[in-house]
């Protein structure tokens, strides 16, 4: 009777373990809210939904073929290619009627060069730049030109363009510094393409210059890793010992601040320093690390682009480790159960003999 009960218990536990493993590997993700606390001590706070808890589970990302509303996806065709009806950021691309009186609708298929501007401007000045827009499709398309978070800092010659098939049209853009120092971010939207913009507005005359560079390969930072930067502080004119304040900030291209950090240094010559930033709570996407070098009667800003990318390798490794741990537990429990059954058999046999 004892042997049968032990065998039944072992089988039930083994089935329960297999069922638990099946449930675990059928889960796509574990959702949570990400809270980004401003390291500079101000009241800035960012709360956003994310698909990661401690980087252990992964899934639910743009390009996985599953439309995830919590990430703001309106489509997901299983790739990260724009121009096929679903953009590289999983937003539906609307069909645009071809220009020149053509019939029917067509998906916008264009390229823009450059895809990013990082400009240094003196306060109260402006500069003109050109964006090349090429129609990669087989029919004429009409595209609109708009901006996000760049009101009063950018102007266009045209806000609507008609581009013949296979042709390139130049768009003249004027960037305006305004009367406020610092670095400012935004986007120029051309059809279904985005041009990322960062403007570094500095005082005149300039007694200091600054330059910040992202050291991570290809300016890409995996979640849970650190953003690595190199900063160069350059005194201009006669050498002079001076206390300067370095105000760092991480923003997205909607000018939303996610993290700030500040420090003061004594500078009397060109100085190079390295600084790292913990960006583990940042959602995936494009960002700017900006530096405002503040000295008496002046500000010298600079900024650099970086991208937060999926922590795919680490997520897969975590799953492999967990799978191995579960398998070891299953094997250990099976061995213990077999030893218990064997012990019960020996006792029963000894009892029958006696």
C-alpha positions in Angstrom: 0.0 0.0 0.0 2.9 2.4 0.9 4.6 1.6 -2.4 1.5 2.4 -4.5 1.0 5.6 -2.6 4.6 6.7 -3.1 4.4 5.9 -6.8 1.2 7.8 -7.2 2.7 10.8 -5.4 5.8 10.7 -7.6 3.7 10.6 -10.8 1.5 13.4 -9.7 4.5 15.6 -8.8 6.2 14.8 -12.0 3.1 15.7 -14.1 2.7 19.0 -12.0 6.3 19.9 -12.7 5.9 19.4 -16.5 2.7 21.4 -16.5 4.4 24.3 -14.7 7.2 24.3 -17.2 4.7 24.3 -20.1 3.0 27.3 -18.5 6.3 29.1 -18.1 7.5 28.7 -21.7 4.1 29.6 -23.1 4.3 33.0 -21.4 5.4 35.7 -23.8 6.2 38.4 -21.3 5.7 39.8 -17.9 4.4 43.4 -17.9 5.4 46.1 -15.5 5.5 49.9 -15.1 8.9 51.5 -15.5 9.6 54.5 -13.3 12.5 56.8 -14.3 13.6 59.0 -11.4 15.5 62.2 -12.2 18.9 61.7 -10.7 19.4 65.5 -10.5 17.1 65.8 -7.6 14.3 67.8 -9.4 10.7 66.8 -9.5 10.9 65.3 -13.0 9.4 61.9 -13.1 8.6 59.6 -16.0 6.3 56.6 -15.8 5.8 54.3 -18.8 4.8 50.7 -19.4 7.5 48.3 -20.4 7.8 44.6 -21.1 10.7 43.8 -18.9 11.1 42.9 -15.2 14.7 43.1 -14.2 15.7 42.1 -17.8 14.7 38.5 -17.1 11.8 38.0 -19.4 11.6 39.3 -22.9 9.1 39.7 -25.7 6.4 42.0 -26.9 8.7 44.2 -29.1 8.2 46.0 -32.4 8.9 43.5 -35.2 7.7 40.3 -33.4 4.5 40.1 -35.5 2.2 40.7 -32.5 0.4 44.1 -32.2 0.9 45.3 -28.6 -1.2 48.3 -27.7 0.6 48.9 -24.4 3.7 49.8 -26.5 1.6 52.1 -28.7 1.8 49.7 -31.7 -0.9 50.2 -34.3 0.5 47.4 -36.5 3.3 44.8 -36.5 4.2 43.0 -39.7 7.1 41.0 -38.3 9.9 43.3 -39.6 11.5 46.7 -39.0 11.2 48.0 -42.5 9.2 51.2 -43.3 7.3 51.8 -46.5 5.5 48.4 -46.5 2.3 49.7 -44.8 3.8 49.2 -41.3 6.7 51.5 -40.3 9.9 50.6 -38.4 8.3 51.8 -35.2 5.1 49.7 -35.7 2.9 52.6 -36.8 0.4 52.1 -39.6 1.4 53.9 -42.8 -1.5 55.4 -44.6 -1.8 55.3 -48.4 -1.3 58.6 -50.2 -2.8 59.4 -53.5 -0.2 59.8 -56.3 0.3 63.3 -57.6 -0.2 64.5 -61.1 -3.8 63.2 -61.4 -2.9 59.5 -61.1 -5.6 57.1 -60.0 -5.6 54.8 -57.0 -3.6 55.0 -53.7 -0.1 54.0 -53.0 2.0 53.4 -49.9 4.6 56.2 -49.3 8.1 54.7 -50.1 10.6 57.5 -49.6 14.1 58.0 -48.1 15.4 61.1 -46.4 19.0 62.3 -46.1 20.2 63.2 -43.5 18.1 61.4 -40.9 19.5 63.5 -38.0 20.7 67.0 -37.3 22.9 68.0 -34.3 23.6 71.7 -34.7 25.5 74.3 -32.7 24.0 77.8 -32.9 24.8 81.1 -31.3 21.9 82.7 -29.4 19.8 84.9 -31.7 21.1 83.3 -34.9 19.7 80.9 -37.5 21.1 78.5 -40.1 19.7 76.9 -43.3 20.0 73.2 -44.1 18.8 71.0 -46.9 17.0 67.6 -46.6 17.0 65.4 -49.6 13.8 63.4 -50.1 13.8 60.6 -52.7 10.8 58.7 -54.0 11.7 55.0 -54.0 8.3 54.0 -55.4 7.0 53.5 -58.9 4.4 56.3 -58.9 4.3 59.9 -57.8 3.6 60.6 -54.2 2.5 63.7 -52.2 4.0 64.1 -48.7 3.4 66.6 -45.9 6.1 68.2 -43.8 5.5 68.9 -40.1 7.4 69.3 -36.9 7.2 68.1 -33.3 8.5 70.1 -30.3 10.3 72.6 -32.7 7.7 75.4 -32.8 9.5 78.7 -33.4 12.8 76.9 -33.8 12.3 75.6 -37.4 10.6 76.8 -40.6 10.1 75.2 -44.0 9.9 76.6 -47.6 7.2 74.1 -48.3 4.9 72.0 -46.1 3.6 69.8 -48.9 5.8 68.2 -51.6 4.9 66.2 -54.7 7.8 63.8 -55.7 7.7 62.0 -59.1 8.7 58.3 -59.1 12.4 57.8 -58.8 13.1 61.5 -58.3 14.7 63.5 -55.5 13.3 66.8 -54.1 15.3 69.1 -51.8 13.6 70.7 -48.8 15.1 73.8 -47.4 14.9 74.0 -43.6 15.8 77.0 -41.4 16.8 76.3 -37.8 16.3 79.2 -35.4 18.3 79.5 -32.2 16.0 81.9 -30.4 17.0 83.8 -27.2 17.3 80.9 -24.8 20.5 78.9 -24.2 20.6 75.1 -23.8 20.0 72.1 -25.9 16.6 71.4 -27.5 15.2 68.3 -29.2 12.4 67.6 -31.7 11.5 66.0 -34.9 10.8 66.9 -38.5 8.1 64.6 -40.0 8.3 64.1 -43.7 5.6 61.7 -44.9 6.3 58.5 -42.9 9.9 59.4 -42.1 11.3 61.2 -39.1 14.4 63.5 -39.0 15.8 63.7 -35.4 16.9 67.3 -34.4 19.0 68.5 -31.5 19.9 72.2 -31.3 22.7 73.4 -29.0 22.2 77.1 -28.4 25.2 78.9 -26.8 26.0 82.4 -25.6 28.2 85.0 -27.4 31.0 85.8 -26.8 32.0 82.2 -26.0 34.6 81.8 -23.3 34.3 78.0 -23.2 33.4 75.3 -25.6 32.2 71.8 -24.7 31.9 68.5 -26.6 30.2 65.3 -25.5 30.6 62.0 -27.4 28.9 58.6 -26.8 31.5 55.8 -26.5 29.1 52.8 -26.8 29.6 51.0 -30.1 27.3 52.4 -32.8 25.8 54.7 -30.1 23.6 51.8 -29.0 23.1 50.9 -25.4 21.4 47.7 -24.2 18.9 48.0 -21.4 20.5 47.5 -18.0 23.9 48.6 -19.4 25.5 52.0 -18.9 25.7 54.9 -21.3 29.4 55.7 -21.6 30.5 59.2 -22.7 33.6 61.3 -23.2 33.5 65.0 -22.4 35.9 67.7 -23.6 36.0 71.1 -21.9 37.8 73.7 -24.0 38.7 77.2 -22.6 38.8 79.9 -25.3 41.0 83.0 -25.1 43.4 83.6 -22.3 44.0 80.8 -19.9 42.1 81.4 -16.6 41.3 79.2 -13.6 37.5 79.0 -13.4 34.8 77.0 -11.7 32.3 75.6 -14.2 29.1 73.7 -13.7 28.3 70.7 -15.9 24.6 70.0 -16.2 23.9 66.7 -17.9 20.4 65.7 -19.1 19.0 62.8 -21.1 16.0 63.6 -23.3 14.0 62.0 -26.0 13.1 63.7 -29.3 9.9 65.1 -27.8 12.0 67.2 -25.4 11.0 65.0 -22.4 13.6 64.9 -19.7 14.3 61.4 -18.2 17.5 62.0 -16.2 19.6 64.9 -15.0 23.0 65.1 -13.2 25.1 68.0 -12.2 28.7 68.6 -11.0 31.2 71.5 -10.6 34.8 71.4 -11.8 37.8 73.8 -11.6 39.1 74.2 -15.2 42.2 76.1 -16.3 43.1 74.2 -19.5 41.5 71.8 -22.0 40.2 68.9 -20.0 38.9 65.5 -21.0 36.7 63.4 -18.6 34.6 60.3 -18.9 31.2 59.9 -17.4 28.7 57.0 -17.3 24.9 57.0 -16.8 22.6 54.2 -15.7 19.8 54.1 -18.3 18.3 50.7 -17.3 14.8 52.2 -16.9 14.6 54.0 -20.3 12.1 52.5 -22.8 13.5 51.4 -26.1 14.1 54.2 -28.6 16.1 57.3 -29.6 17.6 59.7 -27.1 20.0 62.6 -26.6 22.6 63.0 -23.9 23.1 66.8 -23.5 25.6 68.9 -21.6 25.3 72.5 -20.6 28.7 73.9 -19.5 27.8 76.9 -17.4 30.4 79.5 -16.5 30.1 83.1 -15.4 28.0 85.0 -17.9 27.8 82.2 -20.4 26.6 78.7 -21.4 28.3 76.3 -23.8 25.9 73.3 -24.7 26.6 70.2 -26.6 24.8 66.9 -27.2 25.1 63.5 -28.7 22.6 60.9 -30.0 22.2 57.3 -28.6 19.7 54.5 -29.0 18.4 52.2 -26.3 18.1 48.7 -27.8 16.6 45.3 -26.8 18.6 43.3 -24.3 18.0 40.1 -26.4 21.2 38.2 -25.7 20.9 38.6 -22.0 17.2 37.7 -22.1 17.8 34.4 -24.0 20.7 33.6 -21.6 18.3 34.1 -18.6 15.8 31.7 -20.1 18.4 29.1 -20.8 19.7 29.3 -17.2 16.2 29.1 -15.8 15.4 26.1 -18.0 18.6 24.3 -16.8 17.7 25.0 -13.2 14.2 23.6 -13.6 15.6 20.5 -15.4 18.1 20.0 -12.5 15.3 20.2 -10.0 13.1 17.8 -11.9 16.0 15.3 -12.1 16.8 15.7 -8.4 13.2 15.2 -7.4 12.9 12.2 -9.6 16.1 10.6 -8.1 14.8 11.3 -4.6 11.4 9.8 -5.4 13.0 6.7 -6.8 15.2 6.3 -3.7 12.1 6.7 -1.5 10.3 4.0 -3.6 13.3 1.7 -3.4 13.5 2.2 0.4 9.8 1.4 0.8 10.2 -1.8 -1.3 13.1 -2.9 0.8 11.1 -2.4 4.0 8.1 -4.3 2.6 10.4 -7.1 1.5 12.0 -7.3 4.9 8.6 -7.3 6.6 7.4 -10.2 4.3 10.5 -12.2 5.0 10.2 -11.8 8.8 
